[in-house]
Amino acid sequence: VEICRGENIIISSDGSTVRCHEGVLLCSRRLAEEVRDVVQTLAVKSDYCVRIVGHSLGASVAVITAILLRSMFSTLADRDAVRVHAFAPPPALDVDGATSCAPFVTSVVNNADIIPRGSVANLAVLLELLTVIDGKLEKLGMGLGGPKRAAALLRKLSQGTRGDLLMEWHEVRDLVDETHRKIDLRDPDHLFVPGRVLLIYEPWSERDKASASTRSKSVEQSDVGSLSSSHQEEQQVVKPGGTVRCSCTYGTAAPLRLFEVDALRMVTDHLTTSHEAGLDCLIDSC
């Protein structure tokens, strides 16, 4: 592949275009130029392999840098000499780019981490949910439109788990599924986590083991639109490690196509220490 100058698209050998995050692309271009001479000396002339590891924004830069290096030196691509391990990468490539780099890119997403889910498509799902919730609150006389509605909303919130649910689980599931069907995976503005994705997750509670089973099945049955059959195949790898599970999938999997609201876990699951703990648990179980 090669990168068109001045544009945030990737042109592949068959003439198709792949869009990527412009800011990540600019950083990756600069990094690729900085390491070009070293890579040429050690990897091209001396047959060493290149391993690129990154976390968060650095993970997405690692992926695009690898694509650039494979474009600069065709021998690296020919002998599969570039590999990427991306931890918690933000969505950086469109659906074609995210799936086509799976042979040399492995991304790790930890539980409820919000960063790999920070996409325009996921924001659309969240807004759809909030719209429905707002409508239900209005019917119940709750909301922020006046002191009475606000007081009623605060009383409802104060009930916590003791109060009646505003939406049943199956209603939320059906709404998410319907919203996913409306979203075009090939929309040029929709980006995804790149490569093969190892999704590490924990059941919400020991007593709710059904949640883990449902989440695993949702990965296996994720809607991947009009992708080729090779991209539709998802290897299901579930390993018990305490309460930790792991599924092998792609960035188009259903659990990655919505924000998983889990209080502070959305933030703490992004930390490198959380990744280390989850991976250690899985390794110990092998």
Backbone bond lengths (Angstrom), bond angles and torsions (degrees), N, CA, C in turn:
res aa  C-N    CA-C-N  psi(-1)  N-CA   C-N-CA  omega(-1)  CA-C   N-CA-C  phi
1 V - - - 1.462 - - 1.521 109.42 -
2 E 1.309 115.57 162.67 1.461 119.91 174.54 1.518 108.90 -141.36
3 I 1.292 115.98 153.83 1.450 121.73 -178.93 1.520 109.67 -99.63
4 C 1.319 117.29 128.40 1.466 120.73 177.57 1.523 109.41 -73.19
5 R 1.294 116.56 132.87 1.462 120.73 -178.40 1.521 110.84 -65.91
6 G 1.308 114.02 134.61 1.456 119.78 174.86 1.505 114.44 77.94
7 E 1.355 117.99 4.02 1.451 119.66 179.93 1.522 109.54 -131.56
8 N 1.336 115.97 152.19 1.454 119.63 -178.60 1.524 110.86 -96.19
9 I 1.329 116.94 50.47 1.453 121.05 177.18 1.518 109.05 -131.06
10 I 1.308 115.50 155.35 1.451 122.23 176.81 1.516 107.96 -112.83
11 I 1.311 116.97 128.47 1.450 121.42 177.94 1.514 108.72 -100.59
12 S 1.319 117.78 120.66 1.460 121.40 180.00 1.513 109.87 -89.33
13 S 1.329 115.76 172.33 1.456 120.56 -174.47 1.518 113.56 -64.75
14 D 1.332 117.03 -23.03 1.456 118.90 -179.55 1.526 112.49 -89.86
15 G 1.324 116.94 6.48 1.456 120.72 175.87 1.509 114.50 91.37
16 S 1.345 118.85 -6.19 1.461 120.82 -179.99 1.525 109.74 -78.32
17 T 1.319 115.69 161.18 1.463 120.11 -178.44 1.522 109.90 -112.02
18 V 1.306 115.96 144.82 1.454 122.96 177.54 1.513 107.75 -128.00
19 R 1.306 116.19 125.46 1.459 119.86 -178.37 1.526 110.37 -91.43
20 C 1.327 114.77 148.29 1.460 119.51 176.55 1.527 109.05 -141.09
21 H 1.317 115.89 171.41 1.460 122.21 -179.10 1.530 109.11 -67.72
22 E 1.323 116.97 124.43 1.459 120.95 -172.99 1.521 112.35 -63.44
23 G 1.341 117.38 -43.84 1.460 119.85 -179.12 1.515 111.97 -63.48
24 V 1.330 116.49 -41.22 1.468 120.80 177.72 1.521 110.11 -64.12
25 L 1.321 116.04 -39.42 1.466 120.69 179.93 1.532 111.35 -61.82
26 L 1.325 116.98 -44.17 1.462 120.88 -179.36 1.530 111.10 -62.13
27 C 1.346 116.22 -42.75 1.468 119.89 177.98 1.525 110.96 -65.17
28 S 1.324 115.73 -39.60 1.467 120.30 -177.08 1.517 111.25 -68.06
29 R 1.318 117.15 -38.22 1.462 120.53 177.54 1.528 110.73 -59.64
30 R 1.326 115.15 -44.55 1.455 119.46 -178.45 1.527 111.12 -65.68
31 L 1.336 116.08 -42.63 1.455 119.85 179.87 1.525 111.08 -66.03
32 A 1.329 116.77 -41.75 1.462 120.31 -179.97 1.526 111.50 -61.35
33 E 1.317 116.89 -37.94 1.463 120.11 178.67 1.526 111.03 -69.07
34 E 1.338 116.53 -35.78 1.461 120.11 -179.32 1.531 112.14 -66.80
35 V 1.322 116.68 -35.08 1.474 119.63 -175.72 1.526 111.94 -100.10
36 R 1.322 116.83 2.51 1.462 120.09 -174.19 1.530 112.70 -57.05
37 D 1.314 117.47 -47.77 1.464 120.61 -177.05 1.530 111.43 -64.92
38 V 1.332 116.04 -39.99 1.465 119.89 179.53 1.523 110.65 -64.65
39 V 1.338 115.65 -43.99 1.466 120.24 179.85 1.525 110.52 -64.02
40 Q 1.327 115.76 -41.49 1.467 119.09 -179.65 1.530 110.77 -62.95
41 T 1.342 116.79 -40.28 1.461 120.53 -177.97 1.525 112.36 -71.13
42 L 1.317 116.51 -46.28 1.461 120.20 -173.04 1.526 114.03 -91.01
43 A 1.320 117.07 -40.32 1.465 119.76 -174.26 1.523 113.00 -91.84
44 V 1.331 116.72 -35.90 1.464 119.75 -176.60 1.525 110.81 -86.64
45 K 1.321 116.29 -50.40 1.462 119.96 -175.46 1.524 113.26 -83.67
46 S 1.332 117.05 -28.88 1.473 119.90 -176.07 1.523 113.52 -110.26
47 D 1.324 116.94 4.40 1.470 122.70 174.54 1.527 114.42 63.88
48 Y 1.323 117.59 27.15 1.456 119.45 170.85 1.531 108.92 -77.40
49 C 1.325 115.78 161.98 1.470 120.80 175.51 1.532 109.55 -101.61
50 V 1.312 115.31 155.62 1.466 121.56 -178.89 1.529 108.50 -109.88
51 R 1.314 115.90 127.48 1.460 121.88 174.61 1.519 108.00 -119.80
52 I 1.315 116.78 123.74 1.461 121.23 -178.41 1.527 108.03 -117.16
53 V 1.330 116.05 126.17 1.462 122.04 -178.36 1.523 108.86 -123.45
54 G 1.317 116.36 135.62 1.460 120.14 179.04 1.513 111.72 -149.58
55 H 1.329 115.84 158.29 1.460 121.78 177.58 1.527 109.68 -126.67
56 S 1.329 117.04 137.39 1.455 123.51 177.76 1.533 109.95 62.55
57 L 1.321 117.59 -126.77 1.464 119.69 179.03 1.520 110.71 -59.30
58 G 1.335 116.05 -37.35 1.459 120.03 177.74 1.516 112.64 -62.06
59 A 1.334 117.36 -26.91 1.460 120.71 178.58 1.525 110.91 -68.89
60 S 1.329 116.67 -43.76 1.465 120.18 178.02 1.522 110.89 -67.06
61 V 1.344 117.08 -38.07 1.464 120.33 176.24 1.525 110.10 -63.17
62 A 1.313 117.15 -38.14 1.461 120.98 178.34 1.528 110.85 -60.31
63 V 1.335 116.28 -41.96 1.473 120.68 -178.56 1.525 111.04 -64.83
64 I 1.332 116.67 -50.46 1.465 119.82 -177.55 1.524 110.67 -67.47
65 T 1.337 117.07 -35.52 1.464 120.33 176.87 1.520 110.48 -62.09
66 A 1.317 116.98 -40.69 1.465 120.74 178.25 1.520 110.79 -62.41
67 I 1.323 117.08 -41.39 1.467 120.94 178.05 1.523 110.22 -62.77
68 L 1.320 116.73 -41.03 1.459 120.96 179.00 1.524 111.84 -65.19
69 L 1.325 116.89 -43.38 1.463 120.41 -179.62 1.527 111.06 -65.79
70 R 1.304 117.40 -38.30 1.465 120.68 176.56 1.525 110.77 -65.34
71 S 1.341 115.93 -29.10 1.461 120.15 177.33 1.522 111.00 -76.43
72 M 1.340 116.42 -38.76 1.462 120.52 -179.52 1.525 111.58 -66.55
73 F 1.344 115.68 -41.47 1.463 120.85 -175.25 1.529 109.01 -124.56
74 S 1.293 115.87 99.00 1.466 120.44 -175.55 1.522 112.57 -61.08
75 T 1.334 117.03 -27.55 1.464 119.21 -179.61 1.526 111.56 -64.36
76 L 1.338 117.40 -29.43 1.457 120.25 178.00 1.520 110.85 -64.63
77 A 1.325 115.87 -40.26 1.461 120.02 178.01 1.522 110.99 -72.14
78 D 1.325 116.37 -38.32 1.468 120.64 -177.82 1.525 112.05 -61.97
79 R 1.321 117.08 -40.27 1.470 119.24 -178.14 1.530 112.15 -104.06
80 D 1.344 115.62 15.65 1.463 121.37 175.32 1.525 111.12 52.45
81 A 1.337 115.50 52.08 1.462 121.29 -172.29 1.525 113.47 -98.58
82 V 1.329 117.69 5.05 1.465 120.64 179.22 1.526 108.57 -121.40
83 R 1.302 115.98 125.32 1.457 122.05 177.90 1.520 109.64 -129.40
84 V 1.340 116.12 145.91 1.466 121.19 -178.94 1.525 109.74 -126.72
85 H 1.330 115.37 135.00 1.461 121.92 172.02 1.535 106.03 -118.18
86 A 1.311 115.74 106.82 1.463 121.95 -173.86 1.529 109.90 -109.11
87 F 1.323 116.52 117.42 1.457 121.46 -179.98 1.524 110.09 -101.32
88 A 1.330 115.95 120.96 1.470 122.49 177.99 1.530 113.06 56.97
89 P 1.327 118.98 48.54 1.464 119.47 -179.42 1.527 111.87 -75.58
90 P 1.319 118.43 140.85 1.470 120.23 170.62 1.531 109.16 -68.05
91 P 1.325 118.62 156.41 1.464 120.57 174.82 1.528 109.55 -57.60
92 A 1.341 117.25 125.90 1.462 119.85 -172.67 1.519 113.98 -133.36
93 L 1.329 118.58 -15.92 1.460 121.60 -177.88 1.522 110.74 -128.57
94 D 1.333 116.32 151.88 1.455 118.49 175.05 1.520 109.91 -70.66
95 V 1.324 117.02 177.75 1.462 120.27 -169.98 1.525 112.47 -61.04
96 D 1.330 117.99 -38.89 1.459 120.23 179.79 1.524 111.53 -68.23
97 G 1.330 115.97 -44.65 1.460 119.58 179.98 1.519 112.20 -66.60
98 A 1.349 116.17 -39.38 1.464 120.51 -177.27 1.521 111.60 -65.02
99 T 1.326 117.37 -37.28 1.466 120.27 -178.06 1.527 112.33 -85.79
100 S 1.334 117.62 -33.27 1.468 119.87 -175.99 1.520 113.09 -72.14
101 C 1.336 118.03 -20.59 1.466 120.17 179.44 1.524 111.96 -89.92
102 A 1.321 117.62 5.62 1.469 121.54 -178.91 1.527 113.78 -56.87
103 P 1.351 120.60 -33.68 1.462 119.46 -179.55 1.530 114.54 -61.35
104 F 1.332 117.45 -24.64 1.469 118.05 -178.13 1.525 113.64 -126.90
105 V 1.336 118.05 6.01 1.466 121.57 179.55 1.528 109.81 -126.32
106 T 1.324 116.21 127.24 1.459 122.21 172.81 1.518 108.45 -120.54
107 S 1.323 116.10 119.19 1.465 121.26 178.37 1.523 109.21 -105.42
108 V 1.320 115.43 145.85 1.459 121.45 178.30 1.523 108.71 -118.90
109 V 1.329 115.89 123.15 1.468 121.60 177.44 1.520 107.81 -115.36
110 N 1.312 116.24 126.78 1.465 121.74 -173.96 1.524 111.49 -102.07
111 N 1.324 115.36 106.94 1.459 122.49 169.58 1.540 113.26 52.62
112 A 1.338 118.19 -118.97 1.464 121.86 -172.87 1.529 113.10 -94.38
113 D 1.317 118.19 13.23 1.464 123.19 -177.90 1.528 111.46 -45.34
114 I 1.316 116.98 124.56 1.462 121.62 -175.00 1.530 112.74 -80.77
115 I 1.323 118.15 -24.82 1.463 120.91 -174.26 1.526 112.61 -63.53
116 P 1.343 120.53 -48.67 1.462 119.09 177.84 1.527 113.88 -66.53
117 R 1.320 116.55 -11.81 1.462 120.99 -179.82 1.525 112.11 -102.23
118 G 1.330 116.77 5.00 1.465 120.97 -175.66 1.518 112.87 -82.09
119 S 1.323 117.17 71.92 1.465 121.70 -178.49 1.520 111.37 -124.57
120 V 1.316 115.96 163.58 1.463 121.53 177.71 1.527 110.19 -63.07
121 A 1.325 116.92 -39.40 1.462 120.79 -179.92 1.526 111.36 -62.43
122 N 1.324 116.75 -42.21 1.460 120.06 179.46 1.525 111.58 -69.32
123 L 1.312 116.63 -31.67 1.461 120.24 175.75 1.524 110.09 -64.85
124 A 1.328 117.02 -37.45 1.468 121.07 177.61 1.530 110.67 -62.78
125 V 1.338 116.73 -39.97 1.459 120.64 177.57 1.519 110.64 -64.07
126 L 1.324 117.08 -44.25 1.459 121.77 179.90 1.532 110.96 -62.22
127 L 1.324 117.11 -44.01 1.471 120.75 -179.81 1.525 111.06 -63.27
128 E 1.337 116.61 -36.76 1.465 120.03 177.79 1.528 110.53 -64.30
129 L 1.321 116.14 -42.53 1.463 120.11 177.55 1.530 111.67 -63.20
130 L 1.321 116.01 -44.20 1.465 120.18 -179.18 1.524 111.62 -64.77
131 T 1.330 116.44 -35.23 1.464 120.20 178.03 1.524 111.27 -63.50
132 V 1.327 116.07 -44.38 1.469 120.20 178.89 1.521 110.88 -65.43
133 I 1.332 116.63 -42.71 1.464 120.88 178.97 1.518 110.92 -62.48
134 D 1.331 116.32 -41.20 1.471 120.24 178.43 1.523 110.86 -61.27
135 G 1.348 116.48 -40.48 1.460 119.63 178.40 1.523 112.10 -63.91
136 K 1.311 117.44 -39.83 1.465 120.97 179.01 1.532 110.77 -67.44
137 L 1.320 116.79 -38.92 1.463 119.79 177.42 1.523 111.51 -64.01
138 E 1.311 116.24 -40.26 1.463 120.26 179.16 1.526 111.33 -61.73
139 K 1.334 115.92 -41.14 1.467 119.36 179.36 1.520 111.87 -64.28
140 L 1.326 116.27 -29.71 1.466 121.01 -179.70 1.523 112.60 -90.94
141 G 1.344 116.15 5.03 1.458 119.51 179.04 1.509 113.43 74.70
142 M 1.327 117.32 27.45 1.456 121.53 -179.84 1.519 109.77 -117.00
143 G 1.321 116.02 158.25 1.458 120.39 178.02 1.512 110.83 146.69
144 L 1.325 115.04 -166.21 1.460 120.18 -179.20 1.521 112.17 -107.53
145 G 1.313 116.83 9.60 1.466 120.94 -178.58 1.509 112.65 -88.61
146 G 1.298 117.87 64.51 1.452 121.14 178.11 1.519 111.27 119.45
147 P 1.345 116.52 158.41 1.474 121.09 -175.88 1.521 113.39 -63.82
148 K 1.336 118.56 -37.68 1.466 120.06 -178.69 1.530 111.23 -66.30
149 R 1.323 114.88 -45.20 1.470 118.75 179.42 1.530 110.92 -64.71
150 A 1.328 115.85 -39.60 1.462 120.10 -179.98 1.529 110.80 -65.65
151 A 1.331 116.78 -41.23 1.462 120.72 178.91 1.526 110.76 -64.29
152 A 1.330 116.01 -40.73 1.471 119.79 178.23 1.525 111.14 -64.28
153 L 1.328 116.53 -38.22 1.459 120.46 178.29 1.525 110.96 -65.65
154 L 1.325 117.29 -42.10 1.461 120.80 179.34 1.521 111.02 -64.73
155 R 1.336 117.35 -38.13 1.469 120.21 177.29 1.524 110.22 -63.33
156 K 1.326 115.49 -40.40 1.468 119.95 178.95 1.528 110.52 -63.80
157 L 1.320 116.73 -45.06 1.459 120.83 -179.75 1.520 111.61 -64.75
158 S 1.320 116.96 -34.75 1.461 120.79 -178.31 1.528 112.13 -67.21
159 Q 1.325 117.46 -18.95 1.467 121.06 178.66 1.527 111.83 -70.19
160 G 1.330 116.20 -23.76 1.455 119.87 -179.56 1.513 112.36 58.56
161 T 1.325 116.24 -136.30 1.469 120.56 -179.39 1.526 112.72 -77.75
162 R 1.333 116.54 -5.46 1.469 119.70 179.93 1.529 112.05 -80.85
163 G 1.310 117.14 -19.22 1.461 120.21 -177.42 1.519 112.57 -85.10
164 D 1.336 114.93 172.63 1.460 120.45 177.67 1.521 110.09 -73.16
165 L 1.324 115.95 145.16 1.453 120.86 178.88 1.523 110.66 -68.91
166 L 1.307 115.47 139.29 1.459 120.11 175.39 1.521 110.36 -72.23
167 M 1.329 115.89 -37.32 1.466 122.08 175.99 1.518 108.61 -137.30
168 E 1.319 116.48 135.41 1.459 120.47 174.86 1.523 109.37 -73.21
169 W 1.344 115.51 159.58 1.458 120.21 -178.65 1.523 111.68 -57.49
170 H 1.332 117.04 -42.81 1.463 119.17 -177.42 1.526 111.38 -66.77
171 E 1.343 117.75 -28.36 1.462 120.42 176.48 1.529 110.61 -67.94
172 V 1.332 115.48 -43.15 1.464 119.70 178.16 1.527 110.16 -63.66
173 R 1.321 116.69 -45.01 1.470 121.38 -179.92 1.521 110.93 -59.87
174 D 1.333 117.12 -46.62 1.462 120.49 -178.48 1.524 111.43 -65.33
175 L 1.342 116.40 -37.49 1.461 120.23 179.36 1.531 110.65 -66.71
176 V 1.333 117.04 -42.29 1.463 120.81 178.27 1.526 110.34 -63.30
177 D 1.330 116.62 -44.53 1.466 120.45 179.10 1.525 111.18 -60.57
178 E 1.328 116.22 -42.60 1.473 120.13 179.90 1.526 110.71 -65.06
179 T 1.332 116.82 -40.80 1.462 120.34 179.20 1.518 111.17 -66.23
180 H 1.325 117.12 -39.98 1.461 120.37 177.15 1.523 111.77 -60.40
181 R 1.331 116.22 -37.55 1.468 119.44 179.53 1.523 111.77 -66.98
182 K 1.318 117.00 -27.29 1.461 121.18 -179.25 1.528 112.15 -78.36
183 I 1.321 116.32 -23.82 1.464 120.94 -174.72 1.517 110.43 -86.51
184 D 1.316 116.20 125.64 1.454 122.19 179.08 1.531 109.09 -82.85
185 L 1.327 115.68 114.91 1.463 119.10 -179.06 1.519 112.14 -60.69
186 R 1.328 116.54 -26.37 1.462 120.41 -177.25 1.526 113.01 -93.17
187 D 1.308 116.52 11.11 1.461 119.48 172.57 1.528 108.09 -58.90
188 P 1.331 119.21 128.33 1.475 121.20 -175.74 1.525 114.18 -61.76
189 D 1.317 117.61 -17.92 1.465 119.84 179.80 1.524 112.97 -92.35
190 H 1.311 117.11 -1.24 1.464 120.34 -178.92 1.522 110.09 -98.83
191 L 1.320 115.62 120.04 1.466 121.99 -178.76 1.526 109.65 -112.93
192 F 1.345 115.74 157.16 1.458 120.88 -173.89 1.525 110.85 -136.59
193 V 1.328 115.02 162.96 1.462 121.10 174.37 1.528 107.97 -64.74
194 P 1.325 117.96 130.92 1.468 120.71 -173.18 1.520 114.09 -81.13
195 G 1.336 114.93 154.05 1.453 122.69 169.65 1.512 115.06 75.64
196 R 1.327 113.52 -165.11 1.456 120.29 172.87 1.513 107.68 -74.73
197 V 1.326 117.45 134.65 1.461 121.43 -173.22 1.525 110.04 -114.26
198 L 1.326 115.47 125.68 1.454 121.65 170.87 1.526 107.43 -96.60
199 L 1.309 116.25 109.49 1.462 121.86 -177.38 1.522 109.07 -97.29
200 I 1.330 115.54 107.77 1.464 121.52 177.41 1.525 108.05 -91.34
201 Y 1.319 116.59 129.67 1.462 117.85 -179.46 1.518 110.07 -146.55
202 E 1.325 115.26 161.64 1.450 122.68 176.94 1.514 109.29 -125.92
203 P 1.327 118.13 138.32 1.472 119.66 173.11 1.524 109.92 -57.43
204 W 1.318 116.53 146.71 1.463 119.55 -176.97 1.517 111.58 -63.09
205 S 1.303 117.73 -27.09 1.466 120.42 176.05 1.519 108.47 -158.52
206 E 1.304 116.64 156.59 1.461 121.01 178.62 1.528 111.28 -63.08
207 R 1.322 116.59 -32.55 1.454 119.29 -176.29 1.519 111.60 -79.60
208 D 1.354 116.83 -12.86 1.463 119.45 -177.65 1.520 109.11 -111.70
209 K 1.328 116.69 62.36 1.451 120.47 -178.57 1.520 111.87 -69.38
210 A 1.325 116.04 -19.57 1.468 119.17 177.93 1.513 111.19 -63.71
211 S 1.343 117.05 -29.19 1.461 120.13 179.14 1.523 110.78 -63.05
212 A 1.329 116.68 -39.71 1.463 120.10 179.27 1.511 110.99 -65.24
213 S 1.359 116.25 -40.98 1.460 120.05 179.46 1.517 111.04 -64.29
214 T 1.349 116.24 -42.82 1.461 120.54 179.59 1.507 111.20 -63.45
215 R 1.345 116.26 -41.69 1.454 119.68 -178.82 1.525 111.16 -65.75
216 S 1.336 117.01 -38.99 1.466 120.33 177.62 1.517 110.64 -63.36
217 K 1.340 116.34 -42.59 1.454 119.95 -179.28 1.515 111.35 -67.07
218 S 1.339 116.86 -34.60 1.459 118.95 179.93 1.507 111.64 -66.14
219 V 1.355 117.27 -29.73 1.460 120.82 174.66 1.520 109.65 -66.82
220 E 1.335 115.55 -45.32 1.452 120.33 -175.98 1.522 111.56 -66.95
221 Q 1.342 116.15 -32.93 1.451 120.38 -174.18 1.519 112.40 -102.05
222 S 1.343 117.66 17.20 1.464 120.73 -175.79 1.519 111.67 -61.71
223 D 1.327 114.57 146.62 1.453 120.72 -178.87 1.522 109.14 -83.56
224 V 1.312 116.33 115.07 1.458 119.69 -178.82 1.526 110.46 -110.05
225 G 1.315 116.43 23.40 1.463 120.92 173.08 1.512 112.85 59.29
226 S 1.321 114.91 -131.43 1.456 120.34 -174.44 1.517 111.73 -101.46
227 L 1.343 117.86 29.32 1.447 120.45 178.92 1.520 109.90 -64.78
228 S 1.329 116.07 158.67 1.452 120.27 177.39 1.514 110.00 -66.38
229 S 1.336 116.55 163.39 1.455 120.67 -175.87 1.522 111.58 -61.02
230 S 1.326 117.86 -32.38 1.459 120.48 -179.95 1.512 111.15 -65.69
231 H 1.332 116.94 -30.54 1.455 120.21 179.26 1.517 111.20 -82.86
232 Q 1.339 117.36 -20.69 1.449 119.93 -179.34 1.519 111.87 -78.18
233 E 1.325 117.39 -20.29 1.445 120.58 -179.08 1.520 109.46 -75.08
234 E 1.324 116.17 126.56 1.448 121.14 179.94 1.518 109.21 -125.56
235 Q 1.297 115.64 120.74 1.454 120.51 179.41 1.515 109.00 -77.29
236 Q 1.309 116.17 123.44 1.456 121.07 -179.93 1.518 108.79 -93.26
237 V 1.317 117.40 111.88 1.459 122.18 179.30 1.514 107.86 -122.81
238 V 1.301 117.35 105.08 1.456 121.69 -179.55 1.512 108.75 -115.10
239 K 1.334 115.93 120.20 1.465 120.99 -177.79 1.524 109.48 -122.26
240 P 1.299 117.60 123.01 1.465 118.87 176.13 1.516 111.09 -73.14
241 G 1.308 116.43 131.48 1.453 120.23 175.87 1.508 107.21 -148.57
242 G 1.345 115.88 77.92 1.448 118.19 -168.96 1.513 107.39 72.55
243 T 1.328 116.59 -121.43 1.461 120.60 176.83 1.524 111.06 -102.12
244 V 1.320 118.05 7.88 1.459 121.60 -175.32 1.527 110.02 -92.11
245 R 1.317 116.43 138.08 1.460 122.68 177.16 1.531 107.98 -128.32
246 C 1.321 116.61 161.55 1.462 121.09 179.26 1.518 109.90 -142.32
247 S 1.320 117.05 131.97 1.460 122.55 176.22 1.520 109.44 -122.68
248 C 1.322 116.08 140.45 1.458 122.20 178.21 1.517 108.97 -99.07
249 T 1.326 117.88 120.51 1.454 120.95 -173.64 1.523 110.40 -151.34
250 Y 1.343 116.59 -154.79 1.467 122.64 176.82 1.530 109.72 -128.26
251 G 1.321 116.05 171.33 1.460 120.56 -178.87 1.507 114.54 -66.61
252 T 1.342 117.27 -10.79 1.463 121.22 178.13 1.522 112.59 -90.05
253 A 1.332 118.02 2.39 1.463 121.18 -178.74 1.523 111.25 -63.56
254 A 1.319 115.73 146.56 1.461 121.45 -176.27 1.531 114.14 -55.38
255 P 1.347 120.66 -41.88 1.467 119.45 -179.68 1.520 114.16 -64.11
256 L 1.333 117.17 -18.81 1.467 120.36 178.75 1.517 111.96 -95.95
257 R 1.323 117.33 -0.10 1.466 120.96 -176.21 1.526 112.30 -104.73
258 L 1.314 116.34 26.20 1.463 121.52 172.71 1.518 108.04 -161.24
259 F 1.332 115.30 156.41 1.455 120.00 176.56 1.530 108.33 -76.15
260 E 1.319 116.37 126.66 1.455 120.23 177.07 1.521 108.08 -93.09
261 V 1.313 115.57 102.96 1.466 121.16 -175.37 1.529 108.24 -78.96
262 D 1.303 116.11 109.09 1.462 121.97 -177.67 1.524 109.81 -141.49
263 A 1.336 115.12 53.77 1.469 122.31 177.17 1.525 111.46 49.54
264 L 1.313 117.57 -131.67 1.461 120.97 -176.18 1.520 112.93 -72.06
265 R 1.334 117.91 -15.84 1.461 120.10 -179.23 1.521 111.34 -61.20
266 M 1.324 117.52 -25.92 1.466 120.71 177.80 1.524 110.60 -59.52
267 V 1.334 116.21 -30.06 1.464 121.92 -178.67 1.526 110.91 -97.41
268 T 1.326 116.64 -48.39 1.462 119.79 -175.01 1.529 112.38 -67.45
269 D 1.318 117.59 -28.05 1.471 119.94 178.19 1.524 112.06 -68.99
270 H 1.326 116.91 -11.70 1.463 120.54 178.46 1.525 111.95 -84.00
271 L 1.314 117.59 -17.12 1.455 121.54 -176.08 1.530 111.06 -68.59
272 T 1.321 115.86 147.88 1.470 120.19 179.37 1.527 111.17 -63.36
273 T 1.323 117.37 -31.60 1.466 120.08 178.92 1.526 111.09 -64.69
274 S 1.333 117.22 -35.49 1.464 120.76 178.21 1.523 110.63 -68.82
275 H 1.329 116.45 -39.51 1.466 119.78 175.87 1.529 110.67 -62.32
276 E 1.324 115.63 -44.12 1.455 120.09 -178.70 1.522 111.16 -61.40
277 A 1.330 116.48 -42.37 1.463 120.33 -178.98 1.524 111.07 -65.17
278 G 1.335 116.49 -42.90 1.454 120.13 179.96 1.517 112.54 -65.48
279 L 1.325 116.65 -44.00 1.465 120.86 179.82 1.529 111.15 -67.06
280 D 1.329 117.05 -39.28 1.467 120.28 177.60 1.519 110.57 -60.49
281 C 1.319 116.25 -40.96 1.463 120.71 -179.23 1.529 110.61 -64.38
282 L 1.333 116.31 -40.79 1.461 119.75 179.42 1.519 111.59 -69.18
283 I 1.322 116.39 -41.42 1.478 120.68 179.72 1.520 110.22 -63.58
284 D 1.315 117.21 -41.86 1.478 120.91 -179.38 1.519 111.65 -63.32
285 S 1.339 116.20 -26.82 1.472 119.71 -177.15 1.517 112.18 -82.37
286 C 1.343 117.29 -12.58 1.474 120.96 -177.44 1.530 111.27 -73.51
